[in-house]
Amino acid sequence: LQKLLAKACDIKPDEVRATLASFSLVLVLMGAYYILRPVRDAMASDWTDAEVSWLWTFTFFFCTVAVSLYGAAVARISVRSLVPGVYGLFAVSFALFYLGTQTLQERVLLDKSFYVWVSVFSLFHISVFWTFMADTFNKGQATRLFGFIGAGASIGAIAGPAMATLLAGKGNTDPLLLIASVTIVFTIPLVIWVQRLKIDELGNVNVAARQDDFDYIGGNPLSGFAEFVKSPYLLGIGLFIFLYTTIGSFVYFELKNLMADYSRAERTQIWASVDLATNCLTLVVAMFATGRIASRLGLPVTLSSVPLLICVGMLLLMTAPSVAAVIAIQIVRRAGNYAISRPGREMLFTAVDRETRFKAKPVIDIVVYRGGDMLNAWGFTALTQGLGLGLGAVAGVGAGIAALWALVGIALGRRFERSKRAEPD
């Protein structure tokens, strides 16, 4: 087994079990999340655009507060206790949600609470995992092993929606909450095992995650606003993210409205199928295309390619509206972001100093991203419920936004390449 792993990463014999346990841990985490995600998204079709906009507003404020509290917890609680505690909390919470579905006659408030809580879980489960990894492996091991360990997330992101697609076909999606809860419970013995292997086999007694290692995860996200607003370059990155969330909000709301006539189980299957197709496409593109696009065509093309594809898709949707077309745009948008736009966006941060990057990144990743979701949700609601625009007209607006998104990507890419050329050899 060690010989087989050596072909994937430069692994040493005493690192095999800790690496495989960590690989399994992130696989289970992502699998659980992608079981819950389509259940959450299927609920949105039962509510009006205004109701979902309010839920996105609550999500923005709740996540901002929760991330700040988590940052404080990282500073005061050892990772050894924090990680199993966080996962145990989420496991119990989803079990309680399942019990609520079996006992409550009126489920609207329960469903809306679940919708927001899954969004909080999506923010935390991977962040906590990588905090744990930094507390387990030393820097040399991290350089060699984290790429392989991270591949477990891709497999979990495929296995989770595949299971949800299969089980949702039975007509009742409530058991998926219990399945996800039990799945998260399995992470706790894996965490304990990795903690023991850290000492017994890795010998990393002195390795410990520090608070300043995770300033970009926790802390007050508003502390970097000064750095953000005084830098045109960072404002450009923020605008790029905001336009991405605009397209994402428009496509999400159109899809949830088009699926209103389907049953909740059918919607769950559709959303899970979208996740499955997205994650499979992401894996293929990331393995075979992303590096070639960035290295051969440059960052301007990398950052503008997905927006241009979305612009074309929106124009086609404007002329021939259909559920299938919206689903195709959603898959291309999300897979393109995970495999192309997101890596390209992360490259942009290498052109600023470390202090600026860590101060401004929470503002962009949390305030701009979640705030963009909130504002764009209300913008879509204004177009549909306020102005009464239909799918074709909204798609036309989306095409214009995607074109602007592409122009911002080109400008950022050119700015990045100029800064790199200006660096001394």
C-alpha positions, -999 to 999 in steps of 0.1 A, spaced: 0 0 0 28 24 8 43 17 -26 10 25 -43 7 57 -23 42 67 -31 31 71 -67 5 97 -57 26 115 -31 60 113 -15 49 94 15 70 77 42 60 44 59 53 61 93 29 85 76 7 61 58 -20 55 84 -23 92 94 -26 102 58 -52 76 50 -72 85 81 -71 122 72 -81 113 36 -111 93 50 -120 121 74 -124 148 47 -142 122 24 -168 115 51 -172 152 58 -178 162 22 -201 132 17 -223 143 46 -224 179 34 -234 169 -1 -262 146 13 -276 177 31 -271 203 4 -297 190 -22 -323 186 7 -317 222 16 -320 235 -19 -351 215 -27 -369 233 1 -364 267 -15 -390 260 -43 -418 260 -16 -411 297 -8 -414 330 -26 -384 349 -39 -389 374 -10 -389 346 16 -357 331 3 -341 366 1 -349 370 38 -332 336 45 -301 346 26 -301 379 47 -303 359 79 -275 336 66 -252 365 59 -255 380 94 -256 346 112 -224 334 93 -206 366 100 -213 363 138 -205 325 138 -172 329 121 -162 356 146 -172 333 174 -152 305 159 -121 327 156 -124 334 193 -128 297 201 -97 288 181 -77 313 203 -90 298 235 -98 261 230 -72 235 219 -78 221 185 -77 186 202 -110 194 219 -125 219 194 -126 197 164 -146 167 178 -167 192 197 -177 211 165 -185 179 146 -204 164 175 -225 196 177 -234 194 140 -242 157 142 -265 162 171 -281 192 154 -290 173 123 -304 144 143 -326 169 161 -338 183 128 -347 148 118 -367 143 150 -384 175 143 -395 163 109 -411 133 125 -429 151 153 -439 185 141 -471 190 121 -462 225 110 -427 224 95 -422 258 78 -401 273 106 -381 241 110 -374 239 73 -363 275 72 -340 270 102 -325 239 86 -319 259 54 -299 285 72 -281 260 95 -268 239 65 -254 271 51 -235 276 84 -223 240 82 -210 245 47 -188 274 60 -173 254 89 -168 218 81 -139 222 58 -123 252 76 -123 231 108 -108 202 90 -78 221 76 -73 237 111 -70 201 124 -46 191 96 -23 221 105 -24 208 140 -14 173 130 13 175 103 44 195 102 52 219 73 73 194 54 46 167 56 19 192 47 38 201 15 40 165 5 7 151 17 -20 178 17 -26 175 -20 -34 138 -17 -55 143 14 -75 170 -3 -84 146 -31 -106 128 -5 -128 159 -5 -134 155 -43 -144 118 -38 -167 127 -10 -182 155 -31 -191 128 -57 -202 101 -33 -225 124 -13 -248 136 -41 -247 101 -57 -262 87 -25 -287 116 -22 -298 110 -58 -304 73 -52 -322 76 -18 -343 106 -28 -360 84 -54 -378 66 -26 -400 96 -22 -391 108 14 -360 129 19 -363 132 57 -341 101 64 -313 119 46 -309 141 76 -304 111 99 -280 95 74 -260 127 73 -260 129 111 -247 94 115 -221 100 88 -208 130 107 -206 109 139 -181 87 120 -157 116 118 -153 117 156 -134 83 159 -114 93 128 -104 125 145 -94 107 177 -74 82 157 -55 109 138 -48 126 171 -32 94 184 -13 88 152 1 123 154 20 113 186 25 76 181 36 74 144 42 110 132 60 120 163 47 156 159 45 164 196 55 200 191 32 207 162 2 229 171 -20 252 152 -18 288 164 -44 315 162 -24 336 137 -24 306 113 -61 310 109 -68 347 109 -83 342 75 -108 317 89 -119 334 122 -117 368 138 -136 399 130 -141 400 92 -145 438 93 -110 443 106 -96 442 70 -120 468 56 -94 496 57 -70 475 36 -98 465 12 -112 499 4 -79 517 -1 -67 492 -27 -81 494 -62 -67 459 -69 -85 444 -39 -117 463 -48 -114 447 -83 -112 413 -67 -142 421 -46 -162 433 -77 -152 400 -95 -166 380 -65 -198 402 -63 -205 397 -100 -200 359 -96 -225 359 -67 -249 379 -89 -250 353 -116 -252 326 -90 -281 342 -73 -300 347 -106 -295 311 -117 -303 296 -83 -336 316 -80 -347 308 -116 -340 271 -110 -359 270 -77 -389 288 -93 -389 264 -123 -389 234 -100 -419 246 -79 -442 221 -96 -420 191 -87 -423 172 -55 -396 178 -28 -381 143 -35 -379 151 -72 -363 184 -65 -338 168 -42 -329 143 -69 -324 171 -94 -303 192 -71 -282 161 -61 -277 153 -98 -265 189 -104 -240 185 -76 -229 151 -89 -224 164 -125 -207 196 -112 -182 177 -90 -174 151 -116 -168 179 -142 -147 198 -117 -125 169 -111 -119 163 -148 -112 199 -156 -90 205 -126 -69 174 -135 -65 180 -172 -73 216 -181 -68 242 -153 -31 242 -152 -28 243 -190 -53 272 -193 -35 293 -167 1 286 -179 -5 287 -216 -33 313 -221 -26 335 -191 -46 348 -162 -68 372 -182 -82 343 -203 -84 321 -171 -106 346 -153 -127 356 -182 -134 322 -198 -162 311 -174 -180 345 -175 -180 344 -213 -194 309 -213 -221 320 -189 -228 351 -211 -234 328 -241 -256 305 -220 -277 334 -208 -282 346 -243 -293 311 -254 -316 309 -223 -332 343 -233 -342 329 -267 -352 294 -255 -361 293 -217 -362 258 -202 -353 239 -170 -326 219 -188 -309 251 -200 -309 266 -165 -295 234 -151 -267 233 -177 -258 269 -169 -257 261 -132 -234 231 -138 -210 251 -160 -210 281 -136 -202 260 -105 -178 236 -121 -160 265 -139 -157 283 -106 -143 254 -87 -119 243 -114 -109 275 -131 -122 308 -116 -114 300 -80 -78 289 -86 -73 319 -108 -88 342 -81 -65 327 -55 -35 335 -78 -45 371 -76 -38 372 -39 -1 363 -45 5 398 -59 -1 414 -25 19 411 7 10 385 34 -4 410 59 -27 426 34 -38 393 20 -48 379 54 -65 411 65 -85 416 33 -93 380 25 -120 376 52 -137 408 39 -138 394 4 -146 358 13 -172 365 39 -186 401 38 -185 406 0 -195 370 -9 -223 365 16 -233 402 14 -234 398 -24 -257 368 -20 -280 388 2 -281 419 -20 -285 399 -53 -313 379 -38 -332 411 -32 -322 424 -66 -337 393 -82 -368 396 -61 -372 432 -73 -369 421 -110 -395 393 -107 -419 403 -80 -414 440 -83 -411 446 -121 -427 413 -131 -399 402 -155 -400 367 -168 -372 342 -174 -362 355 -208 -359 391 -196 -340 381 -165 -316 360 -186 -309 391 -207 -300 410 -176 -278 381 -166 -260 381 -199 -251 418 -194 -238 411 -159 -218 381 -172 -202 403 -199 -192 429 -172 -179 400 -151 -156 389 -180 -143 424 -185 -134 427 -148 -116 393 -150 -96 405 -180 -86 437 -162 -76 419 -131 -56 393 -150 -37 420 -169 -30 439 -136 -16 407 -121 6 400 -151 20 435 -150 28 432 -114 46 399 -119 67 413 -148 77 442 -126 91 419 -99 129 416 -99 143 382 -111 
